[in-house]
Amino acid sequence: MTLSYVVTGGGRGIGRAIVARLLARGHAVVVVERDAESLSWAVGRVTVVAGDAGAEETAERAADRAQELGTFAGWVNNAGVFRDASLDSHGADCVLELIDTNLRPVVVGCGAAVRRFLAAGAGGAIVNISSHQARRAVPGALPYSTAKAAIEGLTRALAVEYGRSGIRVNAVAPGSVATERYAEYLSTLSAEDAAAVERDMAALHPLGRVATGDEIAAAVEFLLSTDGGFVNGATLPVDGGRSVLAVDPEAR
């Protein structure tokens, strides 16, 4: 029996790692991606639904394709955009628009998955990608932190709402991750500045480094699988301890 999954934003970064891990397990994967060319590494191995993950029509097409490919078992809401805006200089409308940019795809994706799971009567699993910033905001990330906090609240509400139907909804909250974007940022810096950034990142994470994409994907895979079958409504920090690190006053 082939299990099928939908992953939004699966072309790069954490999404790519999740897709690669699911493929390695022999699952069928449908990827919702604005930039279909970013999936050139997976041509012939995934089904691509090109479009906006926040559009209901796109999500419905992805769910349809997943059902055609096998037993539709799970949906991963990974697509997101990081842009900052402040209330004092950009105004409420701009901030709310950016919150919606990150929150809407998760609401839409959860809706498409829940409807299919209810109709099939066999349950299913949803994993939403949150962030350590949902609980410990950092300056310069107001819309992003707010959206991620809302996603964690949505995760808990859906878990309560649909748990009796066998639908589990959980979230994974990464810290900093060594994605292509992270590597590209370091490449724009001098060797000295890049080394300083990496030292700072190591200091922020008690394990002394940032995560690999596959480490985040492993947590997602667990929550999707039957091994995580009694985990529901949880947000799992996969951040090397970043979210529990307190500043040592003596270190100053």
Phi, psi and omega in degrees: 000123179272127174267142179239149183223152172249134175233125177268145180063047187265011184278330186221170169057221181300319180301317178299317180297322179294313180301313182299321181291319179294320177297320181297336178271002177085015180274157172273136185231130172254128182246126173266121187210131175296316184258091183298333181294338180290352179257020180300332180290344184240020181302131180084352182249339179232161172259123184259129169248106183280131178153185182275123180295343179272358179266126183299323180298320178294315180297321179295320178298319180296316179297320178300313181297321179297320179292329179289333186272342182171201176280111184292112189246338185194159181225132178244118177267097182248334186302135178194164181227134177255110172217141182259152172202142181250150180296325185285326184256335182252334179092165186294321184299317180295315180298315181295324178297318180289324174299315180298324181302324181266333183274319185303313181301329180287315178299314181296315180297316178299320180297315180297318181292314183300316180300318180292318180297318180295318181294324181283334179072016184245005181076189181169178183230140175237135174235125178256134178271115179258216181195154173302338181287349176296330183247337179228087185294149175241152179300142177086020181216035185303305181296320182295311180298320180294316179297318181293323176296320177295322179297322178291323175295318176300318179303313180294317182296317180293323179299320179287320185293321190240004181303321181292346176266009179080016180259117178259137179230122181224170179227153173241131183243095179286160164269223176279143186229141180280074178269177175301321180298320178296315180295320179297320178297313180299326183292341179278351184260161171292162180303321181293315181291322178297319179296324179294319177298315181294326175295318179297317179297320178296323181290331180285338183247116182306335176282354172084018179194169172274166181280160166270157178300323182293332177292324175290318181298326180296321178292320178297314180301317179301314182292332177284333191273171176292339176298331177261025189295343178246017176260121184210131179078016183261150167247116183264112175289127174236072192226016178063017181094005183302319185286349179249003181284126174251146180290130177281113183297334181286339179290344179278000000 
